[in-house]
Each structure stands twice: as C-alpha cells, then as structure tokens.
Amino acid sequence: MLTASPPSPSFSPRRTAAGASAVGSRTGGKVVPAKPVKVKAVVTVKETTGGFLGIGLDDISDFIGRSLRLHLVSAQLHPETGLEKPVIQTRTKKLSEKNGEVKYATELEVPGDFGEVGAVIVENEHYNELFLISIVLDGFENGPVNVVCDSWVHPRSKDSKNRVFFTTKSYLPSETPDGLTRYRAEELSLLRGNGEGERQQGNRIYDYDVYNDLGNPDSNPDLARPVLGGKEHPYPRRVRAGRPRTESGTAYADPLSETGSSNFYVPRDEEFSQVKQSAFSASTTSAVLRAVVPAAETIFIDRNLGFPHLTAVDSMYDQGINLPPRTADSPWTDIVPRLVRTVVDSADDILQFVVPDSMKRDRFFWLKDEQFGRQTLAGVNPCSIELVKEWPLMSKLDPEIYGPPESAITTNIVEQQIRGFMTLDEAMKQKKLFMLDYHDLLLPFVGLVRQLEGTTLYGSRALFFLTPVGTLKPVAIELVRPPSKEDGKPQWKQVFTPANCSATEEWLWKLAKAHVLAHDSGYHELVSHFLRTHACLEPYIIATNRQLSAMHPIHRLLHPHFRYTMEINSLARQALINADGIIELAFSPLKYSMQLGSAVYDQRWRFDYEALPKDLIRRGMAVEDPSAPHGLKLTIEDYPYASDGLILWDGLHQWVADYVSHYYPDPSLITSDAELQSWWTEIRTVGHGDKKDEPWWPSLATPSDLIEIVTTIAWTASAQHAAVNFGQYAYGGYFPNRPSIARTNMPTEDPTDEAWKQFIDTPEKALLEMFPSQFQAVVVMAILDVLSNHSVDEEYIGQVMEPAWGDDAVIRAAFERFNGRMKALEVVIDGRNANEKLRNRNGAGVLPYELLKPFSEPGVTGKGVPYSTSI
C-alpha cells in the first residue's frame, strides 16, 4: 500500500532527491519527528443522487481495489540537494457509506525525514468523476493535517491531469515553502488555460469574454442582440466559453456573437450542488427558468390579454388559476411547488399565488402614497433614492435632440404640496427634497421602445419631501417624451401631483405612479440587481481563480463569497436576460433592457461607489461625520437599508481588517505580493477592461487599500445582493405594487376626445390596460417567488466558518468576533422594527425591514444574508 515515487505526470518533478536527513524544522505548520510516523488518511467523498455516483461500475471498482490514489507532497526540499523529495504514494479502500458521504481510508507510514505535508495529489481510478470533500491525515504529533477539497475530480481514464490539493495552511507567494512553489505555479497555469478552443463540460479553466451570447440570430434575425463589452456597449466580462461564431455574421448581428448553443460553460467547481438543484426543481434551476414561459403559455392563449378588473388580480391569490390537466411533463409543480395546490373534489390543479407578506399586513398597501415613499427607503430597491442638490431640475442631455432641458416641476408646484411645512428654499437648505431620477437615463430609449408593440416609455422624475416624522411624502412626478423626427411631434412633458379633491387628478396620479414604479422595477432588476450584484462580480471570481493560488489567504477569504455566482449568471444568460427571455418579455424596456444596463455601467458604475458608505455619500444620503456612528450622519435617520447596512458593513469591514492585518503586518508585503498585484491589475484592466482608464480605481499599496477593496467585493456579493433580491416576492409578488412594465401612454398625452372620454368613464380600465398583461404578471410573479427563495444548503454570512480559518487560532478568534457581531445585528434589527418612532419599519400594516438580518431558515422568508450571490 505504500511506495515512494514521483508524483503523477501532470505534477512530476524535474529532479527529486532519493534521501534526506532527519527534519525537525517548522515552516509554520506541523513538525515531523525524525522517526517514522504512522498516519491514517481518511478521504470523504460526496454521495451523488442514486448512490455513490449512481453507477454500479464504481462499486465494482471499489471492490477490486481501484479507488483513489493519494500522493503526499512534502513542503520542504531536500536540505542537502535542494531538490524535491519523492512523494509518498498510497491507495485507499472504501470504508463506509453513510449520511450522503462515502469515506475511503488507508494507513501509511511517513518517514521521519519527509518534513511537513504541504499538499496531496489525488488520482481518481473510478470510471466517473467524484466530488471530493476533504482529506484528513491523522497521526502527526501536532494534530491532524487537513486538506479541504470541495472539488470535482475527473477519472484518470478521462483526464490525465491529476489534482493537487493544498493543506489549510495559507501562504503569501513569498512565504511559500520551497517544496510547494512549483505546484502553486502549475495549478494556477492550469486554471488560466491558453485562451483557445471551446470549453467543455467539466473543464476548470477561467478566462474572459464579452457578453456575446445573449442573442440567437441564427434561429431568427429578430433575436440578434448587440455584444455587450467594448467601446460601443461597455459591460463587465463573463467567463469565456469559446463557442463558434454565429453563422449570420454581419447580416443580422455583431460578427463577435457566439452561436446560441446549449453549451453555457461554467467551470466545474462553480456549478450548483445537487442539494441546491433539488431545492428548485426536480432537475435543475435551468429547467425552472426555461419552463416558466412555456408553462404560462399553457394558461394564456393571448400574451397581451390584460386583467378585466382589479378583483381578477386578487382572485389569483384567493381562488387561483385553473391549470391544464396534469401530464407527465406538466411543469408547474416542479417550477413553483408552493404555488400549486390540488382541489380535493376534482383533483384539478390550481396555480394559487401565496399572498405576499406586505399584502397580508395591508390589502390596500399598494395604493398608498406613504408606501410609495417608504419603499424607496425600505423596499426591494432602496439604493436609487437621492438628495436633490440643485434647483431647478435640469437635464444634461443634448437639447437639440431631446428638447428643452428645464424640468416642468416648478417651485410653485412643490410649494403647493409642502405648504404648511416650509418653503422650497428652506427645504433645499435643510435637505428635505429627494428624488428618483430616471429622466436622462431613460429618455434616449423612449423612441426605440415606443416602436415595440405592447409597451411605452417616458423619461421620469419622482420628487419626495421628508416630513417631520421621518417619512417621505410624494410631491410630484414628471413624465417626458422627447421630440420625434419620425412623426414630427414636439417634446411632451407633464407634472402630476397627489390629488386635492379631484377624482380626475387622483386617477392620473395613480397612472403616473404606475409608470414610475415600472421604471424603478426595470432599473432594479437590470442594474441594482443583475449588473451590480451579478455581472460586476464575475470578473472578481475569474481573476481570483486565475491569479490567487488556492493557498493564498485572500483567495480563502473571498472563496465563500463566490459560491454559485457564475452558475446563476450562466442561467440568467440562458433564460432571463437573453433575447426573448423573461426580462425582455415582461420588464421595461423589453428588448433594450441589457443596452440600458450597459448605459448605466458606462455612465454611473464605479468600483469605489460600490462600498456602502461612499454610495450613501454620493447620493447625498449621508455626510462624513467622525462623531457619528460609523463615521457617517444619515440625511434621513430612519433609512432602514442604510442604518442596518452600516452595522453590517462595519462588522464585515472589521472582520476583513483583522484577517488582512494577520497576513500583511507590513505594507511592503502588499506591494511585493506578485499574485495579489496581478489579481487587482487583471480585475481593473481585463475583467472591467472598459473602465481600465478611469482615475477612480483604488490603488493597492497598503493593507488599508486591500481591506477596503476586499470589503467592497464581499459586501456586494453578500449584503448588497440580499438587500435587492430576497424581498422581491414580498414587494413584487402583488404586481400592482411594482408593475414590471407600463403598456400604455398617459391619457393626457395627445388625447383624442374618444380616448379621454373612455378614461373619464372607466379610469380603472385605463389602469388595468397600463398594468402588465395576465401572461406577464404570472411569469414575473412565479420568477420572483423562485428568486426570493433560500436554498436548504444556504451559507449565511458570519455563520459558517471556512476550515482554513478555523485552523489558524488568530483567524478563528477574529471570525468568532464577527459571528458575535452578526448575532448582535439581529437583535438590533428586531429592536428597531419594534420602535414606533421608526415609521419606515414600524406601524399599522407596515412590513418590518428584515432584509439585512444575517440569518434565515430555508424558503421565502424576506431575511437572511448569504455569503454569496447564489440566486
């Protein structure tokens, strides 16, 4: 069972020393005494669905003794020759199969002169790949040696490259034991690949590409979409798949577009676990996303059919929607099982939406202006509201193209709404006016969107006033249509205000709100959610795997923050943000949605502003104040997203600071860390290459620089994503509260006598025609239910300690303090939600703000902050 030999060909040394003197030195790890040590090696493998690998051939392989070969690698070179020591080779036998895990074990003798074990090379002799969880080498004087794998290992017969796994001891590049230096470099080289060829399922290569797979012009010219990434449409990079270019070429699409094949490559270790997959459907999350639209088409023949009356909307929750007779491939029970019930008397299936928590508390919440204001601070998109810093409001767009830049919201209009409080000048001086401003962003898309069927668009502004009790009172909404060369129409703009004893004005205000909410919904999904917490993260993940060794401490710090993100991004490109996908079917601005995201990335995205404190300062929602908690004074004291978020930010920042300070006690270690500097350079110049020349990129020269950079990345992946994702069903599950699209123009825009009369006679009909169609509403609500769900294998921030952290006493103590701060945050949030003075999170019918409570149980809970953007 025990031999001394060179490692497998993919990691074979150039020269090895056959002998060595006794070693008793320490390199920061275990000390191997001079006499031989009897060691027991236990390998833990995850059992897959249907038993071990689900295939009998591997059971036969185990029976005949062909299972897993281990090659122990010494961290030290031969002290006399300076060459690598021969590896210790052994073969394991199957020990047990229990609780979803298969264990293999062997006993071996490690020579006293072997030195510290720094890595284990694994050779899989099975017929199929397996998921290797860990290797424990027990018997050393200073305790077990732990090797955390959490990785798929291909069989030797299919991949000659055996896998190397390092122990949980972390090393900066300059501190790498000499015996591991070559293994460290070769493993990174394998992960980078050569940038050529098409990636295949099971590959572990990380490389960059543009978003050139959103369209499918080969199947339909109308499905051609521009490539995102580059000078014309800046965007972050995604992982490269290397598929063939589309055959349509320049006829319909960008020649860089890839074919719309089913090969949406994700590096093997980035894919969902089987537990994660089963939490969404009987097969995979991909099936869920792909099945929603076809499933909805089995219910609605006409995609454009609206709701006949508001009671028909409510009936989706009270009575449900009759589903077609169940067949073998009926999708609804797999897609959203909690929304499907069976009528006992008839055995018919009913699609019955769960009443969202916000509606449970107040059935008419969606109609109220106070909810309109409150949700800008404590809803699912709390990061768009900003302080009005200049008056009058002016567009920065070219007036030759978009018309006069002056806003139609005048001083007189505002003062009529805040009469009894103060004048406009006083409101500006006291920082009482706030705004949702989608005017300049949306106006360039208005002409394009209006050429599409079943939708419309305006540039919009919504103005709010901060009342003495800390709530936001809606003041005015401005909707703008730019001049049109096609039909010669001039610029149109109109201001709508909450009604004062006027039924017509009240209904116009409801319609204007629906438009703004549709704009906010689209911006939230495309920018606040996908761009900022999905697309912008992927370059960090790629660079971390390409440039930071698995034994690098920063790799190990960031690793849990990247779990499942690349897989969910891949699925989004297949079914959510692709041409004719869910976003294009149901969210404004339909087929131009991803171009809108590109425009925001180009005009507004900055890495430094992704840090919560700087984002709040940028939007005028806070000012620096050394005497205030967190060093910031909030402009609106009762701003739940910000007030809870700053506590979480500070806790995360302190954890990162403790961690970084342990490994980088001297600033010179930052500048001399070649892997770290290459990592940050690649993020800036390749992963976010369209922004590489921007002056705002932080430098990386001190531990403080690194702490800020890593905290920003970790915050984005965890808390920022949680804040904009897990409340989607609570607020969007009753779609009138957040319509995903507005389908008709305002009745006051170029009205005919007949159209105006119809509005006056049946204003509810006008609102329902403006709302999403029945098809759109069902698709969106079903998807929001899926996206708001916590999987049973979710890992929450500050709750789960990585094994490498636990094996270092200093880091373990720092993490335990972090865990304590997260537990304390839960108590603080509960206390705030019980405080009657905080009216944006407490009151009759008001949904408490829990989106930044760190921990949660599985399901749609409206709370819980996972480490990563995992859905």
HELIX and SHEET records of a PDB file:
HELIX    1   1 PRO A    9  PHE A   11  5                                   3    
HELIX    2   2 GLY A   56  PHE A   63  1                                   8    
HELIX    3   3 PRO A  173  GLU A  175  5                                   3    
HELIX    4   4 ASP A  178  LEU A  180  5                                   3    
HELIX    5   5 THR A  181  ARG A  192  1                                  12    
HELIX    6   6 PRO A  221  LEU A  223  5                                   3    
HELIX    7   7 GLY A  249  ALA A  251  5                                   3    
HELIX    8   8 ARG A  268  GLU A  270  5                                   3    
HELIX    9   9 GLN A  274  SER A  278  1                                   5    
HELIX   10  10 THR A  285  GLU A  297  1                                  13    
HELIX   11  11 LEU A  310  ASP A  318  1                                   9    
HELIX   12  12 TRP A  332  ILE A  335  1                                   4    
HELIX   13  13 PRO A  337  LEU A  339  5                                   3    
HELIX   14  14 ASP A  357  ARG A  361  1                                   5    
HELIX   15  15 PHE A  365  LEU A  367  5                                   3    
HELIX   16  16 ASP A  369  ALA A  378  1                                  10    
HELIX   17  17 PRO A  399  TYR A  402  1                                   4    
HELIX   18  18 THR A  411  GLN A  417  1                                   7    
HELIX   19  19 LEU A  424  LYS A  429  1                                   6    
HELIX   20  20 HIS A  439  VAL A  449  1                                  11    
HELIX   21  21 ALA A  503  TYR A  523  1                                  21    
HELIX   22  22 HIS A  524  ALA A  535  3                                  12    
HELIX   23  23 GLU A  538  GLN A  547  1                                  10    
HELIX   24  24 PRO A  553  LEU A  558  1                                   6    
HELIX   25  25 HIS A  559  PHE A  562  5                                   4    
HELIX   26  26 THR A  565  ALA A  575  1                                  11    
HELIX   27  27 ILE A  582  ALA A  586  1                                   5    
HELIX   28  28 LEU A  590  TYR A  592  5                                   3    
HELIX   29  29 SER A  593  GLN A  603  1                                  11    
HELIX   30  30 ASP A  608  GLU A  610  5                                   3    
HELIX   31  31 LEU A  612  ARG A  618  1                                   7    
HELIX   32  32 PRO A  629  GLY A  631  5                                   3    
HELIX   33  33 PRO A  640  TYR A  663  1                                  24    
HELIX   34  34 SER A  668  THR A  671  1                                   4    
HELIX   35  35 ALA A  674  GLU A  682  1                                   9    
HELIX   36  36 ILE A  683  GLY A  687  3                                   5    
HELIX   37  37 GLY A  689  LYS A  691  5                                   3    
HELIX   38  38 PRO A  703  TRP A  715  1                                  13    
HELIX   39  39 THR A  716  GLN A  720  3                                   5    
HELIX   40  40 HIS A  721  ASN A  725  1                                   5    
HELIX   41  41 GLN A  728  GLY A  732  1                                   5    
HELIX   42  42 PHE A  735  ASN A  737  5                                   3    
HELIX   43  43 ASP A  753  ASP A  761  1                                   9    
HELIX   44  44 PRO A  763  MET A  770  1                                   8    
HELIX   45  45 GLN A  774  LEU A  787  1                                  14    
HELIX   46  46 PRO A  803  GLY A  806  1                                   4    
HELIX   47  47 ALA A  809  ASN A  833  1                                  25    
SHEET    1   A 5 LEU A   2  SER A   5  0                                        
SHEET    2   A 5 VAL A  87  ARG A  91 -1                                        
SHEET    3   A 5 LEU A  68  SER A  74 -1                                        
SHEET    4   A 5 VAL A 117  ASN A 124 -1                                        
SHEET    5   A 5 ARG A 163  PHE A 166 -1                                        
SHEET    1   B 5 LYS A  93  LYS A  98  0                                        
SHEET    2   B 5 GLU A 101  VAL A 110 -1                                        
SHEET    3   B 5 VAL A  37  LYS A  46 -1                                        
SHEET    4   B 5 LEU A 130  ASP A 138 -1                                        
SHEET    5   B 5 VAL A 145  VAL A 153 -1                                        
SHEET    1   C 2 TYR A 208  ASP A 209  0                                        
SHEET    2   C 2 ARG A 238  VAL A 239 -1                                        
SHEET    1   D 3 ILE A 321  ASN A 322  0                                        
SHEET    2   D 3 ASP A 349  LEU A 351 -1                                        
SHEET    3   D 3 VAL A 340  THR A 342 -1                                        
SHEET    1   E 5 GLU A 386  LEU A 387  0                                        
SHEET    2   E 5 LEU A 433  ASP A 437 -1                                        
SHEET    3   E 5 GLY A 459  LEU A 466 -1                                        
SHEET    4   E 5 LEU A 472  ARG A 481 -1                                        
SHEET    5   E 5 TRP A 492  PHE A 496 -1                                        
SHEET    1   F 2 ALA A 622  GLU A 624  0                                        
SHEET    2   F 2 LEU A 632  LEU A 634 -1                                        
SHEET    1   G 2 ASN A 789  HIS A 790  0                                        
SHEET    2   G 2 GLY A 859  VAL A 860 -1                                        
END                                                                             
